[in-house]
Amino acid sequence: MFNTAKSLEIAYTKLAHWYKDVEQSGFRAFNTIANTITLNYISILNYFINRSTNASAESFNAKIKAFRAQFRGVKNIEFFLFRLTTIFA
């Protein structure tokens, strides 16, 4: 869907067809993901408005978590924020 759909309307149609196919398949394992997609389809389809994702924010969050884990937690928040800005800014 993400590679072939050129517009929001086409992506919405493809997502609806996928959901219908999942319902008709009878696989219970897909029910959880189908429900998640039903609840978040507007956010998912926002990708097709300007083809952007939050991947860079997720990557930055992963770097912060790894940095924090390296020092086994944060005791001085001011110094932690200072280090983040000097390393990642």
N, C-alpha and C positions, 0 to 999 in steps of 0.2 A: 504494500500500500504506500509506504513512504517513498519508494523509488519510482513508482509508476504513476501515482496520482499527481496531476498538474494543478489542481485547484481544490479549494475547500469542499465544494459540492461533490466532486468525484470521490474525494477521500471519505466524506460522510456516507456516500452510497456504498463504497467498498467496505467500510466498517460495519454498516448495517447488514450487508450480505454475509460478512464473516460471523456476526453475532447470530444470524438466522441459521447458518450452517452449524454453528456450535450447538445451538438449541436442538436442532434436528439430529445431531450425531448421537446424542444420548450419553456422551462421556461426562460423568460427574466430575472428573478431575478439572474440567474446564469451567465449571460453574463459578469458582472463586474468581478467576481472572475475568470471566465475562461480567460478573457483578462489579468488579473493580473498574472495568472499562465503561460500563453503564454509568457509574457514578462520576467518572472523570472524563467522559468523552469530549466535553467542551475544551478542557485543557489540552487533551491529546490533539484535537483538531486545530488548536491555535498554531501548531507548527506550520500549517499550510498557509497561514496569512503572510508571514515574511521569512519562512524557512529558518527560523532560529530556535535554538534549544538552550537549556540552562546547563549545558555540559561544562562550561568554563567555571561556573559557580560551584558545581559539584566537585570538580577537580580541585579547586581552591579549598573547599571544605575538607577534602581528603588530606590535603597537604597540612592543614592546620591540625587535624586529628593525629596525623603521624608525628608532627612536631611536638604536640602535647604529650603523646605516648612515649616519645623518646626520653622525656624528662620526668616521666611518671607523675603527671599531674601539674597543676599550677597553684602556687602559693601566693605569689605576688602578681596580681593581675596587671598592674601598671607596667611592670618589667616585661611580662609576657607580651602585652600589646606592643611595647617598644621593640622587642625582638622580632615580632611578626612584621612590623612595618619596615625594619631595617633589612630583613632577609627577603621578604616577598614583595616589597613595594618597588 
